[in-house]
Amino acid sequence: MGKAVRDRDIWVFVEQHQGEPCSVSLELLGKARQLADKTCWQVVAILAGRDVESLSPVLITSGADLVYLLEHPVLEYYRSDLYPPVIARLIQKYRPAVMLFGASAAGRDLAPSVAALVKTGCAADCCDMELEADGGLLQIVPAFGSQMMATIVTPAHRPQIATVRPGGFSRPAPGSREGRTERIPVELPAGKIRLADAVWEQMQPSSLAAARIVVAGGAGVGSREGWDLLHELADVLRGSLGGSRPALDAGWIEENQMIGQSGCTIRPDLYIAVGISGDIQHMVGVREAKVIVAINNNPLSPVFRQSDYGIVGDYREVVTVLLKSLKRLSKESILGKKKPSYKGF
Ligand SMILES: Cc1cc2nc3c(=O)[nH]c(=O)nc-3n(C[C@H](O)[C@H](O)[C@H](O)COP(=O)(O)OP(=O)(O)OC[C@H]3O[C@@H](n4cnc5c(N)ncnc54)[C@H](O)[C@@H]3O)c2cc1C
């Protein structure tokens, strides 16, 4: 494990909020590790902030060989005027082959700004990536309204910069790895360090990304009573509630609960789509779900072609029956009569 070597490093920008690393940064470290292991490259975590050194061990156990630590009070919060030149200067010094950013609000601002400063490309919202033997990064993105997947390459410029949406890759299981941390002096652009005041409003992170069971409603669930049923189903299953674009537009769910191309990507064990037609822009967000169950009153709905189990019927009747069975099962398991099992439906 040596010094950063030109064109042999995959860098991951680690976003942190108040001393906590964002989940997407750990997911990216796990993916970078997989890519680096195939090519004997090195994974470097770029950690910037105020008093954040204590995060280094978790970055190393998540896949980093080396952590570049940039600590300065003015880096406490992400700032569009400071972070891009600081990261660009680091790239110009060490010249990594690849740099990955989470497609969070900060990452979506930082990645293209850095790319412009170091005069390279930026592939936004990649859902997968592969590293070729010659170091070329195949950056796979949904194209034409997610109707197909396109592969973007950056043949003539380095680093190859990409953003990846939260939930796109699994978070690595904590392991025991060794690595080291190197403190990098922060070179701030002249005249830009004064910050009179900062108001920090963090968007509530969605609980969907980590949920093992997700119940989602669509345009077919058109009433308060209907959404109450879905909330109840999610509660009984100890899952989370999400929805499609029309559910958001109608105000039934919050922005961070929308699933799909312009919402979040999830990977639950069980995904229950209620009154959702299965349009590609929605289903691209649940590609990694282990089991998909669809409830829809139209037997020809495309959602059934993409589901493991389909229930044709009015969701109000179906969900009411499901709730009854689930409540009976959980009562029996509490009373010790039966082991809890979904087979009793
Ligand atoms: C660039 C772009 C990005 C987009 N991004 C997203 C995204 O991130 N997420 C997203 O979800 N969408 C997204 N969309 C919108 C997407 O194309 C679809 O319009 C949307 O997903 C459809 O939502 P839906 O399935 O809830 O509604 P609909 O397509 O209207 O389907 C409603 C379904 O409910 C069923 N139904 C009706 N009544 C009942 C009942 N009583 N019981 C059971 N079933 C019933 C119907 O049979 C129908 O299948 C995007 C579109 C574009 C162009």
The ligand as a Tripos MOL2 file, in Angstrom:
@<TRIPOS>MOLECULE
LIG
   53    58     1     0     0
SMALL
NO_CHARGES

@<TRIPOS>ATOM
      1 C1        -38.1850   11.8010  -17.2570 C.3       1 LIG1
      2 C2        -39.2050   11.1140  -16.4250 C.ar      1 LIG1
      3 C3        -38.8550   10.7170  -15.1550 C.ar      1 LIG1
      4 C4        -39.8030   10.0590  -14.3600 C.ar      1 LIG1
      5 N1        -39.4160    9.6300  -13.1200 N.ar      1 LIG1
      6 C5        -40.2960    8.9060  -12.3830 C.ar      1 LIG1
      7 C6        -39.8990    8.3660  -11.1230 C.ar      1 LIG1
      8 O1        -38.7880    8.5640  -10.6360 O.2       1 LIG1
      9 N2        -40.8040    7.6290  -10.4420 N.ar      1 LIG1
     10 C7        -42.0710    7.3590  -10.9180 C.ar      1 LIG1
     11 O2        -42.8320    6.6550  -10.2390 O.2       1 LIG1
     12 N3        -42.4530    7.8740  -12.1000 N.ar      1 LIG1
     13 C8        -41.6180    8.6330  -12.8370 C.ar      1 LIG1
     14 N4        -42.0180    9.1370  -14.0240 N.ar      1 LIG1
     15 C9        -43.4410    8.9520  -14.4100 C.3       1 LIG1
     16 C10       -43.6850    7.5850  -15.0400 C.3       1 LIG1
     17 O3        -43.4150    7.6650  -16.4300 O.3       1 LIG1
     18 C11       -45.1580    7.1480  -14.8670 C.3       1 LIG1
     19 O4        -46.0050    8.1400  -15.3490 O.3       1 LIG1
     20 C12       -45.5180    6.8690  -13.4120 C.3       1 LIG1
     21 O5        -44.5750    6.0150  -12.8190 O.3       1 LIG1
     22 C13       -46.8840    6.2020  -13.3590 C.3       1 LIG1
     23 O6        -47.2750    6.0870  -12.0250 O.3       1 LIG1
     24 P1        -48.4070    5.0610  -11.5780 P.3       1 LIG1
     25 O7        -48.0290    3.6980  -11.9870 O.co2     1 LIG1
     26 O8        -48.6460    5.3320  -10.1380 O.co2     1 LIG1
     27 O9        -49.6970    5.6050  -12.3700 O.3       1 LIG1
     28 P2        -50.4820    4.9780  -13.5860 P.3       1 LIG1
     29 O10       -49.5590    4.6820  -14.7060 O.co2     1 LIG1
     30 O11       -51.6190    5.8920  -13.8440 O.co2     1 LIG1
     31 O12       -51.0080    3.5890  -13.0380 O.3       1 LIG1
     32 C14       -52.0300    3.4500  -12.0770 C.3       1 LIG1
     33 C15       -52.3290    1.9670  -11.9450 C.3       1 LIG1
     34 O13       -53.2610    1.7790  -10.9040 O.3       1 LIG1
     35 C16       -54.1400    0.7270  -11.2930 C.3       1 LIG1
     36 N5        -55.3730    0.8850  -10.5220 N.ar      1 LIG1
     37 C17       -56.3170    1.8500  -10.6400 C.ar      1 LIG1
     38 N6        -57.2930    1.6780   -9.7230 N.ar      1 LIG1
     39 C18       -56.9570    0.5690   -9.0040 C.ar      1 LIG1
     40 C19       -57.5560   -0.1290   -7.9270 C.ar      1 LIG1
     41 N7        -58.7150    0.2980   -7.3700 N.pl3     1 LIG1
     42 N8        -56.9450   -1.2290   -7.4440 N.ar      1 LIG1
     43 C20       -55.7870   -1.6840   -7.9750 C.ar      1 LIG1
     44 N9        -55.1590   -1.0490   -9.0040 N.ar      1 LIG1
     45 C21       -55.7340    0.0620   -9.5070 C.ar      1 LIG1
     46 C22       -54.3110    0.9120  -12.7940 C.3       1 LIG1
     47 O14       -54.6980   -0.3030  -13.4260 O.3       1 LIG1
     48 C23       -52.9140    1.3520  -13.2130 C.3       1 LIG1
     49 O15       -52.1260    0.2440  -13.6100 O.3       1 LIG1
     50 C24       -41.1140    9.8120  -14.8370 C.ar      1 LIG1
     51 C25       -41.4480   10.2270  -16.1360 C.ar      1 LIG1
     52 C26       -40.5120   10.8700  -16.9000 C.ar      1 LIG1
     53 C27       -40.9020   11.2950  -18.2900 C.3       1 LIG1
@<TRIPOS>BOND
     1     1     2 1
     2     2     3 ar
     3     2    52 ar
     4     3     4 ar
     5     4     5 ar
     6     4    50 ar
     7     5     6 ar
     8     6     7 ar
     9     6    13 1
    10     7     8 2
    11     7     9 ar
    12     9    10 ar
    13    10    11 2
    14    10    12 ar
    15    12    13 ar
    16    13    14 ar
    17    14    15 1
    18    14    50 ar
    19    15    16 1
    20    16    17 1
    21    16    18 1
    22    18    19 1
    23    18    20 1
    24    20    21 1
    25    20    22 1
    26    22    23 1
    27    23    24 1
    28    24    25 2
    29    24    26 1
    30    24    27 1
    31    27    28 1
    32    28    29 2
    33    28    30 1
    34    28    31 1
    35    31    32 1
    36    32    33 1
    37    33    34 1
    38    33    48 1
    39    34    35 1
    40    35    36 1
    41    35    46 1
    42    36    37 ar
    43    36    45 ar
    44    37    38 ar
    45    38    39 ar
    46    39    40 ar
    47    39    45 ar
    48    40    41 1
    49    40    42 ar
    50    42    43 ar
    51    43    44 ar
    52    44    45 ar
    53    46    47 1
    54    46    48 1
    55    48    49 1
    56    50    51 ar
    57    51    52 ar
    58    52    53 1
@<TRIPOS>SUBSTRUCTURE
     1 LIG1         1 GROUP 0 **** ****
